[in-house]
Amino acid sequence: MVQKNHGMSEDTKSIITVLLLIFVYPIGLILAPKWAKWPKW
């Protein structure tokens, strides 16, 4: 069974989210909990 990946990988999403948190803080802060699959504390 072949799985097709439509979209970006989780690693790519994490890298983009971290860069947004550094350079464009408000957008990164909003995007982080919604987009990245990071464990919640």
mmCIF file of the N, C-alpha and C atoms, coordinates in Angstrom:
data_MODEL
# 
_entry.id   MODEL 
# 
loop_
_atom_site.group_PDB 
_atom_site.id 
_atom_site.type_symbol 
_atom_site.label_atom_id 
_atom_site.label_alt_id 
_atom_site.label_comp_id 
_atom_site.label_asym_id 
_atom_site.label_entity_id 
_atom_site.label_seq_id 
_atom_site.pdbx_PDB_ins_code 
_atom_site.Cartn_x 
_atom_site.Cartn_y 
_atom_site.Cartn_z 
_atom_site.occupancy 
_atom_site.B_iso_or_equiv 
_atom_site.pdbx_formal_charge 
_atom_site.auth_seq_id 
_atom_site.auth_comp_id 
_atom_site.auth_asym_id 
_atom_site.auth_atom_id 
_atom_site.pdbx_PDB_model_num 
ATOM 1   N N  . MET A 1 1  ? 0.832  -1.173 0.000  1.00 0.00 ? 1  MET A N  1 
ATOM 2   C CA . MET A 1 1  ? 0.000  0.000  0.000  1.00 0.00 ? 1  MET A CA 1 
ATOM 3   C C  . MET A 1 1  ? 0.890  1.254  0.000  1.00 0.00 ? 1  MET A C  1 
ATOM 4   N N  . VAL A 1 2  ? 0.700  2.097  -0.976 1.00 0.00 ? 2  VAL A N  1 
ATOM 5   C CA . VAL A 1 2  ? 1.509  3.296  -1.127 1.00 0.00 ? 2  VAL A CA 1 
ATOM 6   C C  . VAL A 1 2  ? 0.749  4.488  -0.568 1.00 0.00 ? 2  VAL A C  1 
ATOM 7   N N  . GLN A 1 3  ? 1.429  5.252  0.270  1.00 0.00 ? 3  GLN A N  1 
ATOM 8   C CA . GLN A 1 3  ? 0.824  6.433  0.864  1.00 0.00 ? 3  GLN A CA 1 
ATOM 9   C C  . GLN A 1 3  ? 1.368  7.668  0.181  1.00 0.00 ? 3  GLN A C  1 
ATOM 10  N N  . LYS A 1 4  ? 0.496  8.509  -0.328 1.00 0.00 ? 4  LYS A N  1 
ATOM 11  C CA . LYS A 1 4  ? 0.929  9.740  -0.967 1.00 0.00 ? 4  LYS A CA 1 
ATOM 12  C C  . LYS A 1 4  ? 0.890  10.867 0.053  1.00 0.00 ? 4  LYS A C  1 
ATOM 13  N N  . ASN A 1 5  ? 1.947  11.634 0.076  1.00 0.00 ? 5  ASN A N  1 
ATOM 14  C CA . ASN A 1 5  ? 2.043  12.737 1.016  1.00 0.00 ? 5  ASN A CA 1 
ATOM 15  C C  . ASN A 1 5  ? 1.709  14.030 0.288  1.00 0.00 ? 5  ASN A C  1 
ATOM 16  N N  . HIS A 1 6  ? 0.532  14.551 0.540  1.00 0.00 ? 6  HIS A N  1 
ATOM 17  C CA . HIS A 1 6  ? 0.128  15.816 -0.054 1.00 0.00 ? 6  HIS A CA 1 
ATOM 18  C C  . HIS A 1 6  ? 0.423  16.918 0.941  1.00 0.00 ? 6  HIS A C  1 
ATOM 19  N N  . GLY A 1 7  ? 1.313  17.817 0.596  1.00 0.00 ? 7  GLY A N  1 
ATOM 20  C CA . GLY A 1 7  ? 1.662  18.890 1.510  1.00 0.00 ? 7  GLY A CA 1 
ATOM 21  C C  . GLY A 1 7  ? 3.074  18.739 2.024  1.00 0.00 ? 7  GLY A C  1 
ATOM 22  N N  . MET A 1 8  ? 3.352  19.471 3.088  1.00 0.00 ? 8  MET A N  1 
ATOM 23  C CA . MET A 1 8  ? 4.702  19.497 3.647  1.00 0.00 ? 8  MET A CA 1 
ATOM 24  C C  . MET A 1 8  ? 4.861  18.464 4.751  1.00 0.00 ? 8  MET A C  1 
ATOM 25  N N  . SER A 1 9  ? 6.093  18.054 4.957  1.00 0.00 ? 9  SER A N  1 
ATOM 26  C CA . SER A 1 9  ? 6.376  17.115 6.039  1.00 0.00 ? 9  SER A CA 1 
ATOM 27  C C  . SER A 1 9  ? 6.337  17.849 7.375  1.00 0.00 ? 9  SER A C  1 
ATOM 28  N N  . GLU A 1 10 ? 6.271  17.102 8.453  1.00 0.00 ? 10 GLU A N  1 
ATOM 29  C CA . GLU A 1 10 ? 6.228  17.698 9.791  1.00 0.00 ? 10 GLU A CA 1 
ATOM 30  C C  . GLU A 1 10 ? 7.526  18.438 10.106 1.00 0.00 ? 10 GLU A C  1 
ATOM 31  N N  . ASP A 1 11 ? 8.657  17.932 9.596  1.00 0.00 ? 11 ASP A N  1 
ATOM 32  C CA . ASP A 1 11 ? 9.930  18.619 9.829  1.00 0.00 ? 11 ASP A CA 1 
ATOM 33  C C  . ASP A 1 11 ? 9.941  19.997 9.165  1.00 0.00 ? 11 ASP A C  1 
ATOM 34  N N  . THR A 1 12 ? 9.411  20.063 7.954  1.00 0.00 ? 12 THR A N  1 
ATOM 35  C CA . THR A 1 12 ? 9.355  21.340 7.243  1.00 0.00 ? 12 THR A CA 1 
ATOM 36  C C  . THR A 1 12 ? 8.454  22.322 7.978  1.00 0.00 ? 12 THR A C  1 
ATOM 37  N N  . LYS A 1 13 ? 7.316  21.851 8.458  1.00 0.00 ? 13 LYS A N  1 
ATOM 38  C CA . LYS A 1 13 ? 6.408  22.713 9.216  1.00 0.00 ? 13 LYS A CA 1 
ATOM 39  C C  . LYS A 1 13 ? 7.066  23.222 10.489 1.00 0.00 ? 13 LYS A C  1 
ATOM 40  N N  . SER A 1 14 ? 7.825  22.370 11.155 1.00 0.00 ? 14 SER A N  1 
ATOM 41  C CA . SER A 1 14 ? 8.504  22.778 12.387 1.00 0.00 ? 14 SER A CA 1 
ATOM 42  C C  . SER A 1 14 ? 9.554  23.848 12.103 1.00 0.00 ? 14 SER A C  1 
ATOM 43  N N  . ILE A 1 15 ? 10.313 23.677 11.035 1.00 0.00 ? 15 ILE A N  1 
ATOM 44  C CA . ILE A 1 15 ? 11.352 24.646 10.696 1.00 0.00 ? 15 ILE A CA 1 
ATOM 45  C C  . ILE A 1 15 ? 10.728 25.996 10.353 1.00 0.00 ? 15 ILE A C  1 
ATOM 46  N N  . ILE A 1 16 ? 9.663  25.983 9.549  1.00 0.00 ? 16 ILE A N  1 
ATOM 47  C CA . ILE A 1 16 ? 8.989  27.232 9.182  1.00 0.00 ? 16 ILE A CA 1 
ATOM 48  C C  . ILE A 1 16 ? 8.402  27.909 10.416 1.00 0.00 ? 16 ILE A C  1 
ATOM 49  N N  . THR A 1 17 ? 7.818  27.123 11.312 1.00 0.00 ? 17 THR A N  1 
ATOM 50  C CA . THR A 1 17 ? 7.232  27.694 12.528 1.00 0.00 ? 17 THR A CA 1 
ATOM 51  C C  . THR A 1 17 ? 8.295  28.339 13.405 1.00 0.00 ? 17 THR A C  1 
ATOM 52  N N  . VAL A 1 18 ? 9.437  27.699 13.566 1.00 0.00 ? 18 VAL A N  1 
ATOM 53  C CA . VAL A 1 18 ? 10.511 28.259 14.375 1.00 0.00 ? 18 VAL A CA 1 
ATOM 54  C C  . VAL A 1 18 ? 11.037 29.549 13.744 1.00 0.00 ? 18 VAL A C  1 
ATOM 55  N N  . LEU A 1 19 ? 11.202 29.563 12.425 1.00 0.00 ? 19 LEU A N  1 
ATOM 56  C CA . LEU A 1 19 ? 11.669 30.772 11.757 1.00 0.00 ? 19 LEU A CA 1 
ATOM 57  C C  . LEU A 1 19 ? 10.661 31.910 11.908 1.00 0.00 ? 19 LEU A C  1 
ATOM 58  N N  . LEU A 1 20 ? 9.382  31.590 11.822 1.00 0.00 ? 20 LEU A N  1 
ATOM 59  C CA . LEU A 1 20 ? 8.363  32.619 12.016 1.00 0.00 ? 20 LEU A CA 1 
ATOM 60  C C  . LEU A 1 20 ? 8.366  33.127 13.453 1.00 0.00 ? 20 LEU A C  1 
ATOM 61  N N  . LEU A 1 21 ? 8.594  32.237 14.416 1.00 0.00 ? 21 LEU A N  1 
ATOM 62  C CA . LEU A 1 21 ? 8.662  32.665 15.810 1.00 0.00 ? 21 LEU A CA 1 
ATOM 63  C C  . LEU A 1 21 ? 9.837  33.620 16.045 1.00 0.00 ? 21 LEU A C  1 
ATOM 64  N N  . ILE A 1 22 ? 10.918 33.408 15.317 1.00 0.00 ? 22 ILE A N  1 
ATOM 65  C CA . ILE A 1 22 ? 12.096 34.259 15.494 1.00 0.00 ? 22 ILE A CA 1 
ATOM 66  C C  . ILE A 1 22 ? 11.927 35.597 14.768 1.00 0.00 ? 22 ILE A C  1 
ATOM 67  N N  . PHE A 1 23 ? 11.498 35.547 13.509 1.00 0.00 ? 23 PHE A N  1 
ATOM 68  C CA . PHE A 1 23 ? 11.506 36.756 12.681 1.00 0.00 ? 23 PHE A CA 1 
ATOM 69  C C  . PHE A 1 23 ? 10.176 37.507 12.658 1.00 0.00 ? 23 PHE A C  1 
ATOM 70  N N  . VAL A 1 24 ? 9.068  36.809 12.742 1.00 0.00 ? 24 VAL A N  1 
ATOM 71  C CA . VAL A 1 24 ? 7.741  37.448 12.709 1.00 0.00 ? 24 VAL A CA 1 
ATOM 72  C C  . VAL A 1 24 ? 6.956  36.888 13.887 1.00 0.00 ? 24 VAL A C  1 
ATOM 73  N N  . TYR A 1 25 ? 7.289  37.389 15.079 1.00 0.00 ? 25 TYR A N  1 
ATOM 74  C CA . TYR A 1 25 ? 6.811  36.790 16.319 1.00 0.00 ? 25 TYR A CA 1 
ATOM 75  C C  . TYR A 1 25 ? 5.289  36.632 16.408 1.00 0.00 ? 25 TYR A C  1 
ATOM 76  N N  . PRO A 1 26 ? 4.466  37.645 16.128 1.00 0.00 ? 26 PRO A N  1 
ATOM 77  C CA . PRO A 1 26 ? 3.015  37.451 16.324 1.00 0.00 ? 26 PRO A CA 1 
ATOM 78  C C  . PRO A 1 26 ? 2.423  36.357 15.425 1.00 0.00 ? 26 PRO A C  1 
ATOM 79  N N  . ILE A 1 27 ? 2.878  36.296 14.194 1.00 0.00 ? 27 ILE A N  1 
ATOM 80  C CA . ILE A 1 27 ? 2.347  35.275 13.280 1.00 0.00 ? 27 ILE A CA 1 
ATOM 81  C C  . ILE A 1 27 ? 2.823  33.889 13.713 1.00 0.00 ? 27 ILE A C  1 
ATOM 82  N N  . GLY A 1 28 ? 4.082  33.777 14.096 1.00 0.00 ? 28 GLY A N  1 
ATOM 83  C CA . GLY A 1 28 ? 4.605  32.497 14.564 1.00 0.00 ? 28 GLY A CA 1 
ATOM 84  C C  . GLY A 1 28 ? 3.913  32.009 15.816 1.00 0.00 ? 28 GLY A C  1 
ATOM 85  N N  . LEU A 1 29 ? 3.570  32.942 16.700 1.00 0.00 ? 29 LEU A N  1 
ATOM 86  C CA . LEU A 1 29 ? 2.892  32.577 17.949 1.00 0.00 ? 29 LEU A CA 1 
ATOM 87  C C  . LEU A 1 29 ? 1.487  32.044 17.678 1.00 0.00 ? 29 LEU A C  1 
ATOM 88  N N  . ILE A 1 30 ? 0.813  32.608 16.706 1.00 0.00 ? 30 ILE A N  1 
ATOM 89  C CA . ILE A 1 30 ? -0.528 32.131 16.346 1.00 0.00 ? 30 ILE A CA 1 
ATOM 90  C C  . ILE A 1 30 ? -0.452 30.798 15.599 1.00 0.00 ? 30 ILE A C  1 
ATOM 91  N N  . LEU A 1 31 ? 0.545  30.669 14.743 1.00 0.00 ? 31 LEU A N  1 
ATOM 92  C CA . LEU A 1 31 ? 0.657  29.477 13.893 1.00 0.00 ? 31 LEU A CA 1 
ATOM 93  C C  . LEU A 1 31 ? 1.157  28.245 14.655 1.00 0.00 ? 31 LEU A C  1 
ATOM 94  N N  . ALA A 1 32 ? 2.004  28.437 15.659 1.00 0.00 ? 32 ALA A N  1 
ATOM 95  C CA . ALA A 1 32 ? 2.655  27.318 16.339 1.00 0.00 ? 32 ALA A CA 1 
ATOM 96  C C  . ALA A 1 32 ? 1.670  26.287 16.904 1.00 0.00 ? 32 ALA A C  1 
ATOM 97  N N  . PRO A 1 33 ? 0.686  26.661 17.718 1.00 0.00 ? 33 PRO A N  1 
ATOM 98  C CA . PRO A 1 33 ? -0.185 25.613 18.282 1.00 0.00 ? 33 PRO A CA 1 
ATOM 99  C C  . PRO A 1 33 ? -1.156 25.016 17.263 1.00 0.00 ? 33 PRO A C  1 
ATOM 100 N N  . LYS A 1 34 ? -1.445 25.737 16.185 1.00 0.00 ? 34 LYS A N  1 
ATOM 101 C CA . LYS A 1 34 ? -2.417 25.239 15.219 1.00 0.00 ? 34 LYS A CA 1 
ATOM 102 C C  . LYS A 1 34 ? -1.793 24.345 14.160 1.00 0.00 ? 34 LYS A C  1 
ATOM 103 N N  . TRP A 1 35 ? -0.557 24.641 13.770 1.00 0.00 ? 35 TRP A N  1 
ATOM 104 C CA . TRP A 1 35 ? 0.031  23.992 12.602 1.00 0.00 ? 35 TRP A CA 1 
ATOM 105 C C  . TRP A 1 35 ? 1.042  22.920 12.973 1.00 0.00 ? 35 TRP A C  1 
ATOM 106 N N  . ALA A 1 36 ? 1.949  23.233 13.896 1.00 0.00 ? 36 ALA A N  1 
ATOM 107 C CA . ALA A 1 36 ? 3.000  22.296 14.268 1.00 0.00 ? 36 ALA A CA 1 
ATOM 108 C C  . ALA A 1 36 ? 2.443  21.246 15.231 1.00 0.00 ? 36 ALA A C  1 
ATOM 109 N N  . LYS A 1 37 ? 2.856  20.028 15.066 1.00 0.00 ? 37 LYS A N  1 
ATOM 110 C CA . LYS A 1 37 ? 2.408  18.924 15.920 1.00 0.00 ? 37 LYS A CA 1 
ATOM 111 C C  . LYS A 1 37 ? 3.402  18.715 17.055 1.00 0.00 ? 37 LYS A C  1 
ATOM 112 N N  . TRP A 1 38 ? 3.563  19.757 17.866 1.00 0.00 ? 38 TRP A N  1 
ATOM 113 C CA . TRP A 1 38 ? 4.475  19.674 18.997 1.00 0.00 ? 38 TRP A CA 1 
ATOM 114 C C  . TRP A 1 38 ? 3.708  19.193 20.205 1.00 0.00 ? 38 TRP A C  1 
ATOM 115 N N  . PRO A 1 39 ? 4.382  18.475 21.125 1.00 0.00 ? 39 PRO A N  1 
ATOM 116 C CA . PRO A 1 39 ? 3.684  18.043 22.335 1.00 0.00 ? 39 PRO A CA 1 
ATOM 117 C C  . PRO A 1 39 ? 3.273  19.245 23.178 1.00 0.00 ? 39 PRO A C  1 
ATOM 118 N N  . LYS A 1 40 ? 2.108  19.136 23.772 1.00 0.00 ? 40 LYS A N  1 
ATOM 119 C CA . LYS A 1 40 ? 1.610  20.228 24.601 1.00 0.00 ? 40 LYS A CA 1 
ATOM 120 C C  . LYS A 1 40 ? 2.020  19.990 26.049 1.00 0.00 ? 40 LYS A C  1 
ATOM 121 N N  . TRP A 1 41 ? 2.400  21.057 26.752 1.00 0.00 ? 41 TRP A N  1 
ATOM 122 C CA . TRP A 1 41 ? 2.825  20.942 28.132 1.00 0.00 ? 41 TRP A CA 1 
ATOM 123 C C  . TRP A 1 41 ? 1.657  21.005 29.053 1.00 0.00 ? 41 TRP A C  1 
# 
